[in-house]
Amino acid sequence: MESFVFDSYLLDPTRTAVTFAYLVGIERFEEKLYLPKPISLSVDAHLLEALFFNLHLACGISYWKMKCPSHIEIKSGSLSKVQSAFWNMVYTKGLGEFYYRNKIDFRNLVEFPFVLEAHPEPKEMIFLNRELVGIGGGKDSVVTWEHLKKEGKSAVGLVIETQKKYESVNDLLSVGEIPVIRVRREMDGKLISGKNNALYHNGHIPISMIYAWIGIFCAVVYDYKAFVVSNEKSSEEGNTQMYGMSINHQWSKSKEFEDAFSSYVHRTISPSVQYYSPLRDLSELEIVQEFISYPQYLNVVTSCNKNFSVTRKMQDGRWCGECPKCAFAFLLFAAVLPKKDVVTLFGKNMLEDPTLTCLFRDILGKGGLKPFECVGTFEESQAALRIIKKKGEFTISL
């Protein structure tokens, strides 16, 4: 039986890079995490090992899904029964879209091993009164950052770059005068080159779950009391159903994940570090309405995933004007800004592009499935369209 092995992890002598090793059958893969500064020798050794171990499990999802072997072996540590249940959930619900697209029956597929003798030992800590904030380059993280500023909280941004530098974020950081630390994640080149290999499965992973673990790791080792994210209310809505489970592209941004992850961190790492989103109860429309009160950011944000693709070069503009993220963002901005400003921002009037009619209908709930992207709910999209129609600036034929 082919198996998947969480083989080992290793901190290099400079204490600025960590290597996570995996075996898919007999093939070995390594992922590296490059840190902005050395991990201090004063960081509790037991706590550090617990963080490395859980990062090893989190990053492994990209490699396990290549063949989805039912036999999982963990050489780098041991899980309790409660911990095993958490990772079973992450590898099941977090990969929902992946299973759906690849027509994989996930029922009883994921079974992380546990040992009855394993007992996590979370450690009480005293952190500096400051928070680490995930900066992704879009409007949501800007609103979160400005929320913390208004509350007078001391904060620093965290930019997590995968496979390349995210230059598009630099202007946002400059405009917002956001101090930042950067972490670089380097996936195994064989994983990237094997993307079109028929022997491997390919598809969406719960990337926000991986970022959550990297954020908590950085918060603990660099002395921050919280890792703050920008997950909004609309992430609760799934895309479809499969075998009785909601298939949600944004599951790792949902409240279910946030609550489960926070509980897991408190019970296995430290009850002293927090993970939360100030935007949890806000709709996308409410967020964009607040965002435009910070006009200095308008021309430096982007939600277009083509800017953050692992396999493609950066595009020239901040918005491609063709993808679901751009279409949904266009609806939001068209609802709150004058037409001329929106068209200038996106480089064209997307609502008058006939090739995008079906896409807009999908986003509005008038077509097929809601696109597998981080777009808002049908209700939010419809509310934005009603506002646009009432303003009367656009010709609407949807």
C-alpha positions as CSV (number, residue, x, y, z in Angstrom):
1,M,0.0,0.0,0.0
2,E,1.4,3.4,-1.0
3,S,1.7,5.7,2.0
4,F,2.4,9.3,2.9
5,V,5.0,10.1,5.4
6,F,5.6,13.2,7.4
7,D,9.3,12.5,7.6
8,S,11.2,15.2,9.4
9,Y,11.8,18.9,9.9
10,L,15.1,20.7,10.4
11,L,16.1,24.2,11.6
12,D,19.3,25.2,9.9
13,P,22.4,26.4,11.9
14,T,21.6,30.1,11.2
15,R,18.1,29.6,12.7
16,T,16.6,31.5,9.8
17,A,15.4,28.6,7.6
18,V,13.3,25.5,8.3
19,T,13.1,22.4,6.0
20,F,10.0,20.2,6.1
21,A,10.4,16.8,4.4
22,Y,7.7,14.4,3.1
23,L,7.6,11.1,1.3
24,V,4.9,10.4,-1.2
25,G,5.4,6.7,-1.8
26,I,9.1,6.5,-2.3
27,E,9.5,10.0,-3.7
28,R,10.9,12.7,-1.3
29,F,9.8,16.3,-1.3
30,E,11.1,19.2,0.7
31,E,9.5,22.6,1.5
32,K,11.4,25.4,3.1
33,L,10.4,28.4,5.2
34,Y,12.8,31.4,5.2
35,L,12.5,33.7,8.2
36,P,13.3,37.4,8.4
37,K,15.7,37.1,11.4
38,P,17.1,34.3,13.5
39,I,14.9,32.6,16.1
40,S,16.2,33.7,19.5
41,L,17.8,31.0,21.7
42,S,15.5,32.3,24.4
43,V,12.4,30.9,22.7
44,D,11.2,27.9,24.8
45,A,12.6,24.7,23.1
46,H,9.5,22.6,23.8
47,L,7.2,25.3,22.4
48,L,9.4,25.7,19.3
49,E,9.3,22.0,18.6
50,A,5.5,22.0,18.9
51,L,5.3,24.9,16.4
52,F,7.6,23.1,13.9
53,F,5.7,19.9,14.2
54,N,2.3,21.5,13.5
55,L,3.8,23.5,10.6
56,H,5.1,20.3,9.2
57,L,1.5,18.9,9.2
58,A,0.0,22.1,7.8
59,C,2.4,22.4,4.8
60,G,2.2,18.7,4.1
61,I,-1.3,19.1,2.7
62,S,0.2,20.3,-0.7
63,Y,2.1,17.0,-1.0
64,W,-0.5,14.6,0.5
65,K,-3.1,15.6,-2.1
66,M,-0.8,14.6,-5.0
67,K,-2.0,11.0,-4.5
68,C,-4.3,11.1,-1.4
69,P,-2.9,7.9,0.1
70,S,-5.1,6.6,2.9
71,H,-2.1,5.4,4.9
72,I,-0.5,8.3,6.8
73,E,2.7,7.9,8.9
74,I,4.1,10.6,11.1
75,K,7.8,10.3,12.0
76,S,8.3,13.9,13.2
77,G,6.0,13.6,16.3
78,S,2.9,12.2,17.8
79,L,-0.7,13.3,17.9
80,S,-3.3,12.9,20.6
81,K,-6.8,11.7,19.6
82,V,-8.1,15.3,19.8
83,Q,-5.2,16.6,17.6
84,S,-5.8,13.8,15.1
85,A,-9.5,14.8,14.8
86,F,-8.5,18.4,14.1
87,W,-6.2,17.4,11.2
88,N,-8.7,14.9,9.9
89,M,-11.1,17.9,9.6
90,V,-8.5,20.2,8.0
91,Y,-7.6,17.6,5.4
92,T,-11.2,16.8,4.7
93,K,-13.1,20.1,4.8
94,G,-10.1,22.2,3.7
95,L,-9.7,20.1,0.6
96,G,-13.4,20.0,-0.2
97,E,-13.1,21.9,-3.5
98,F,-10.1,19.7,-4.5
99,Y,-12.2,16.5,-3.9
100,Y,-15.1,17.9,-5.8
101,R,-13.1,18.9,-8.9
102,N,-11.1,15.7,-8.9
103,K,-14.2,13.5,-8.2
104,I,-12.6,11.9,-5.2
105,D,-14.7,10.2,-2.6
106,F,-13.3,11.7,0.6
107,R,-15.5,9.7,3.0
108,N,-13.3,7.8,5.5
109,L,-10.3,8.8,3.4
110,V,-8.3,10.9,5.9
111,E,-7.2,9.2,9.1
112,F,-4.3,10.8,11.0
113,P,-2.8,8.3,13.4
114,F,-2.8,9.1,17.1
115,V,-1.3,7.5,20.2
116,L,-3.1,7.4,23.6
117,E,0.1,8.4,25.4
118,A,0.4,11.7,23.5
119,H,-0.5,14.7,25.7
120,P,0.1,18.2,24.3
121,E,1.6,20.6,26.9
122,P,0.6,24.2,26.0
123,K,2.7,26.8,27.7
124,E,1.6,30.1,29.3
125,M,3.6,33.0,27.9
126,I,4.0,36.7,28.4
127,F,4.2,38.5,25.0
128,L,4.8,42.1,24.2
129,N,1.6,44.1,23.9
130,R,1.7,44.2,20.1
131,E,0.0,42.3,17.3
132,L,1.1,40.8,14.0
133,V,-1.3,41.5,11.0
134,G,-1.5,39.5,7.8
135,I,-1.1,41.9,4.8
136,G,-2.3,40.3,1.6
137,G,-2.4,43.3,-0.7
138,G,-6.2,43.7,-0.8
139,K,-8.8,46.0,0.7
140,D,-9.7,43.7,3.6
141,S,-6.2,43.7,5.2
142,V,-6.2,47.5,4.7
143,V,-9.4,47.9,6.7
144,T,-8.1,45.6,9.4
145,W,-4.9,47.6,9.6
146,E,-6.8,50.9,9.9
147,H,-9.1,49.3,12.5
148,L,-6.1,48.5,14.7
149,K,-4.7,52.0,14.2
150,K,-7.9,53.6,15.4
151,E,-7.9,51.4,18.4
152,G,-4.4,52.5,19.2
153,K,-2.9,49.1,19.0
154,S,0.8,48.5,18.3
155,A,1.0,46.4,15.2
156,V,3.4,45.1,12.5
157,G,2.4,43.6,9.2
158,L,3.3,40.1,8.0
159,V,3.7,39.4,4.3
160,I,4.0,35.7,3.4
161,E,5.5,35.2,0.0
162,T,5.3,31.8,-1.8
163,Q,7.9,31.0,-4.5
164,K,8.5,34.7,-5.4
165,K,8.5,38.2,-4.1
166,Y,5.1,40.0,-4.0
167,E,6.2,43.4,-5.4
168,S,2.6,44.5,-5.8
169,V,2.3,44.8,-2.0
170,N,5.2,47.3,-1.7
171,D,3.2,50.3,-2.7
172,L,0.4,49.5,-0.3
173,L,3.0,49.2,2.5
174,S,4.5,52.5,1.6
175,V,1.2,54.4,1.4
176,G,0.0,53.0,4.7
177,E,3.4,53.4,6.3
178,I,3.1,49.8,7.5
179,P,6.2,48.3,9.1
180,V,6.4,44.7,8.0
181,I,8.3,41.4,8.3
182,R,8.4,39.0,5.4
183,V,8.5,35.2,5.4
184,R,9.3,33.3,2.2
185,R,7.8,29.9,1.6
186,E,9.5,27.8,-1.1
187,M,7.6,24.7,-2.2
188,D,9.5,21.7,-3.7
189,G,10.2,22.4,-7.4
190,K,9.0,18.8,-8.2
191,L,5.6,19.8,-6.9
192,I,5.4,22.7,-9.2
193,S,6.8,20.9,-12.3
194,G,4.4,18.0,-11.7
195,K,1.4,20.2,-11.9
196,N,0.4,18.7,-15.2
197,N,1.5,15.2,-14.4
198,A,-1.4,12.8,-14.9
199,L,-0.1,10.6,-12.1
200,Y,-0.7,13.4,-9.5
201,H,-3.9,15.1,-8.4
202,N,-3.9,18.9,-8.7
203,G,-6.1,21.5,-7.2
204,H,-7.0,24.0,-4.5
205,I,-5.6,23.8,-1.0
206,P,-6.7,25.7,2.2
207,I,-3.9,28.2,1.9
208,S,-5.3,30.4,4.7
209,M,-4.8,27.4,7.0
210,I,-1.1,27.3,6.1
211,Y,-0.9,31.1,6.6
212,A,-2.6,30.8,9.9
213,W,0.1,28.4,11.2
214,I,2.9,30.6,9.7
215,G,1.3,33.6,11.4
216,I,1.0,32.0,14.8
217,F,4.6,30.6,14.5
218,C,5.9,34.1,13.8
219,A,3.8,35.7,16.5
220,V,5.2,33.3,19.1
221,V,8.9,33.3,18.1
222,Y,9.0,37.1,17.4
223,D,7.1,38.1,20.5
224,Y,3.6,39.2,19.4
225,K,0.4,38.4,21.4
226,A,-1.8,37.8,18.4
227,F,-1.9,37.0,14.7
228,V,-4.7,39.1,13.1
229,V,-6.3,38.1,9.9
230,S,-9.0,39.7,7.6
231,N,-11.7,37.0,7.2
232,E,-15.2,38.4,6.6
233,K,-18.7,37.1,7.0
234,S,-19.2,36.0,3.4
235,S,-16.6,33.2,3.7
236,E,-19.3,31.2,5.5
237,E,-21.2,30.5,2.3
238,G,-20.2,27.4,0.4
239,N,-20.2,26.7,-3.3
240,T,-22.0,23.4,-3.5
241,Q,-22.6,20.1,-1.7
242,M,-20.8,16.7,-2.0
243,Y,-21.7,13.6,0.0
244,G,-23.6,15.7,2.4
245,M,-20.6,18.1,3.1
246,S,-20.6,21.7,2.2
247,I,-17.9,22.4,-0.4
248,N,-16.5,25.8,0.5
249,H,-13.6,27.4,-1.4
250,Q,-13.1,29.7,1.6
251,W,-13.4,27.1,4.4
252,S,-10.1,28.0,5.9
253,K,-11.4,31.6,6.3
254,S,-14.7,30.5,7.9
255,K,-15.7,30.9,11.5
256,E,-15.7,27.1,11.8
257,F,-12.0,27.0,11.0
258,E,-11.2,30.1,13.0
259,D,-12.8,28.7,16.1
260,A,-11.3,25.2,15.7
261,F,-7.9,26.6,15.0
262,S,-7.9,29.0,17.9
263,S,-9.0,26.2,20.2
264,Y,-6.3,23.9,18.9
265,V,-3.6,26.5,19.3
266,H,-4.7,27.2,22.9
267,R,-4.8,23.5,23.8
268,T,-1.5,22.5,22.1
269,I,0.7,25.6,21.7
270,S,-0.2,28.4,24.2
271,P,-3.4,29.9,25.5
272,S,-1.5,33.2,25.6
273,V,-1.5,33.8,21.8
274,Q,-4.6,34.8,19.9
275,Y,-5.9,34.3,16.3
276,Y,-8.8,36.5,15.3
277,S,-10.4,38.6,12.5
278,P,-11.8,42.1,13.3
279,L,-13.9,41.7,10.1
280,R,-15.7,38.5,11.0
281,D,-19.1,40.1,11.3
282,L,-18.8,42.4,8.3
283,S,-20.1,41.8,4.8
284,E,-17.9,42.5,1.7
285,L,-20.1,45.5,0.9
286,E,-19.6,46.9,4.4
287,I,-15.9,46.4,4.1
288,V,-15.6,48.2,0.7
289,Q,-17.8,51.1,2.1
290,E,-15.2,51.5,4.9
291,F,-12.3,51.0,2.6
292,I,-13.1,54.0,0.4
293,S,-12.8,56.2,3.5
294,Y,-9.1,55.6,3.0
295,P,-8.7,56.9,-0.6
296,Q,-4.9,56.9,-0.4
297,Y,-5.0,53.1,-0.8
298,L,-7.4,53.0,-3.8
299,N,-4.7,52.6,-6.5
300,V,-2.4,50.4,-4.6
301,V,-4.6,47.4,-3.7
302,T,-5.5,44.3,-5.7
303,S,-7.5,41.2,-5.1
304,C,-6.7,39.6,-8.4
305,N,-5.1,36.2,-7.9
306,K,-3.0,36.5,-11.0
307,N,-0.7,38.8,-9.1
308,F,-0.1,36.0,-6.6
309,S,0.1,33.0,-8.8
310,V,2.9,30.6,-7.9
311,T,3.5,29.6,-11.6
312,R,2.9,32.9,-13.5
313,K,4.8,36.1,-13.7
314,M,3.4,39.2,-12.2
315,Q,0.9,40.9,-14.5
316,D,1.4,44.6,-15.6
317,G,-1.9,45.9,-14.0
318,R,-3.4,45.3,-10.6
319,W,-6.6,43.9,-12.0
320,C,-6.8,41.5,-15.0
321,G,-10.5,42.4,-15.6
322,E,-11.4,38.9,-16.5
323,C,-11.5,36.6,-13.4
324,P,-14.2,36.1,-10.7
325,K,-12.2,38.1,-8.1
326,C,-12.1,41.1,-10.5
327,A,-15.7,40.8,-11.4
328,F,-16.9,40.7,-7.8
329,A,-14.6,43.5,-6.8
330,F,-15.9,45.6,-9.8
331,L,-19.5,45.1,-8.5
332,L,-18.4,46.3,-5.0
333,F,-16.5,49.3,-6.2
334,A,-19.2,50.3,-8.8
335,A,-21.7,50.4,-5.9
336,V,-19.7,52.9,-3.9
337,L,-17.7,54.9,-6.4
338,P,-18.5,57.1,-9.4
339,K,-18.5,55.2,-12.7
340,K,-15.5,57.0,-14.1
341,D,-13.3,56.1,-11.1
342,V,-14.3,52.4,-11.2
343,V,-13.5,52.2,-15.0
344,T,-10.2,53.9,-14.4
345,L,-9.4,51.6,-11.6
346,F,-10.1,48.4,-13.5
347,G,-9.0,49.6,-16.9
348,K,-12.4,49.0,-18.5
349,N,-16.1,48.8,-17.9
350,M,-16.5,45.1,-17.0
351,L,-20.3,45.3,-16.9
352,E,-20.3,46.1,-20.6
353,D,-18.0,43.3,-21.6
354,P,-20.2,40.6,-23.2
355,T,-17.6,37.9,-22.6
356,L,-18.1,38.4,-18.8
357,T,-21.9,38.1,-18.8
358,C,-22.0,34.5,-17.7
359,L,-19.4,35.1,-15.0
360,F,-21.4,37.9,-13.5
361,R,-24.5,35.8,-13.6
362,D,-22.7,33.0,-11.7
363,I,-21.6,35.6,-9.1
364,L,-25.1,36.9,-8.8
365,G,-26.7,33.4,-8.3
366,K,-28.4,33.5,-11.7
367,G,-26.2,31.0,-13.5
368,G,-24.3,27.9,-12.4
369,L,-22.2,27.4,-9.2
370,K,-20.7,30.3,-7.4
371,P,-17.2,30.6,-8.7
372,F,-14.5,28.7,-6.7
373,E,-12.8,32.0,-5.7
374,C,-12.9,34.3,-2.7
375,V,-16.0,36.1,-3.8
376,G,-18.9,37.2,-1.7
377,T,-22.3,35.7,-1.2
378,F,-25.1,35.9,-3.8
379,E,-27.0,38.2,-1.5
380,E,-24.0,40.6,-1.3
381,S,-23.5,40.6,-5.1
382,Q,-27.2,41.2,-5.7
383,A,-27.3,44.0,-3.1
384,A,-24.3,45.7,-4.9
385,L,-26.1,45.4,-8.3
386,R,-29.3,47.0,-6.9
387,I,-27.2,50.0,-5.7
388,I,-25.5,50.2,-9.1
389,K,-28.9,50.1,-10.9
390,K,-30.3,52.8,-8.6
391,K,-27.3,55.1,-9.3
392,G,-28.1,54.8,-13.0
393,E,-24.6,55.2,-14.3
394,F,-24.1,51.8,-15.9
395,T,-26.0,50.0,-18.7
396,I,-27.0,46.7,-17.0
397,S,-28.1,43.7,-19.1
398,L,-27.6,40.9,-16.5
